[in-house]
Amino acid sequence: MRASGTVTKTGAFSMLSDMFWADPQHILVSTDDSKLQLIDLQGKRTPVQFSDPELSDNVPRMASKAGDRYYYLGVHEGYTVLKTFTASAPEAKTIQEGVVTFSLSPDGSAIALEKREWNTTKDAELQLIDASGKKLGTVAKGTLLGRPSWSPDGSKIAFSVYTEGEQGMKGMYVFDKASGKTTPLSTEIQAYDSPAVWSPDGKSLMVYQTVYEGEKSNNVTYVVHLK
């Protein structure tokens, strides 16, 4: 912790486990025994009670929390789906099918997600839905999509996209939720290794990607300043 200068151990987890901040005092962790845990700043673990028979031995991926509502990527008939539950209604329910990745807005009112129709050649879509799963709109389409990243105030979404063919979207973009406008930032940056990271003031983006030069590869970090 920064205030005390101490380091708190949270214990060992498998490489399949995901960790995300649930709130300023807790980390939400998915474990490889199909469970979720909240870990506080002192390292205390609290199991999250929920029911999802379809998880079986799968890990609840990308688990996120807003208020008392939890979201994660589960499975249904062998395909990934977006599921949600609350402490008072712990039986997990599917709110979107065909979800590859998702990102919860800072206030939990909206979700940006990559959606695909499996076993087809259709482009993936970057969609916006509300907390209940209702579709709000489509932001972009492409052959490849990077995981969307919300700005700290929840007004914008940064994402990367690549589309086969000359007319499709390619590069890094920022979508403005209020105006619905999508602004291209760079055709050179197509970050699929990890999502873009916003600066606390929302004026800059840090992006990491692997750049290949022949048989060699270099890890490159870009900093993009917004006007």
PELIN-V939033 format. One record per backbone hydrogen bond with DSSP energy under -0.5 kcal/mol. CO is the residue of the C=O (numbers start at 1). NH is the residue of the N-H. If there is no record, write none. Layout:
# PELIN-V939033
{{CO:NH} {CO:NH}}
This chain:
# PELIN-V939033
{{1:5} {1:6} {7:9} {14:17} {18:30} {20:28} {23:26} {25:41} {26:22} {26:23} {27:29} {27:39} {28:20} {29:37} {31:34} {31:35} {35:31} {36:48} {37:29} {38:46} {39:27} {40:43} {44:40} {46:38} {47:49} {48:36} {48:50} {51:92} {52:55} {52:56} {53:56} {55:58} {59:61} {60:63} {61:73} {64:71} {66:69} {68:87} {69:66} {70:85} {71:64} {72:74} {72:83} {73:61} {74:81} {76:79} {79:76} {80:98} {80:99} {81:74} {81:83} {82:95} {82:96} {83:72} {84:93} {85:70} {89:86} {90:51} {90:92} {93:84} {96:82} {98:100} {98:116} {101:114} {103:112} {105:108} {109:131} {110:105} {111:129} {112:103} {113:115} {113:127} {114:100} {114:101} {115:125} {116:118} {117:120} {124:142} {125:115} {125:127} {126:139} {126:140} {127:113} {128:136} {128:137} {129:111} {130:133} {134:130} {137:128} {140:126} {142:124} {144:162} {149:158} {151:154} {155:177} {155:178} {156:151} {157:175} {158:149} {159:173} {160:146} {161:171} {162:143} {162:144} {169:163} {171:161} {172:185} {172:186} {173:159} {174:183} {175:157} {175:177} {176:180} {181:176} {181:183} {183:174} {186:172} {188:190} {190:192} {196:198} {197:206} {199:202} {203:226} {204:199} {205:224} {206:197} {207:222} {208:194} {209:211} {209:220} {211:218} {213:216} {216:213} {218:211} {218:220} {220:209} {222:207} {223:225} {224:205}}
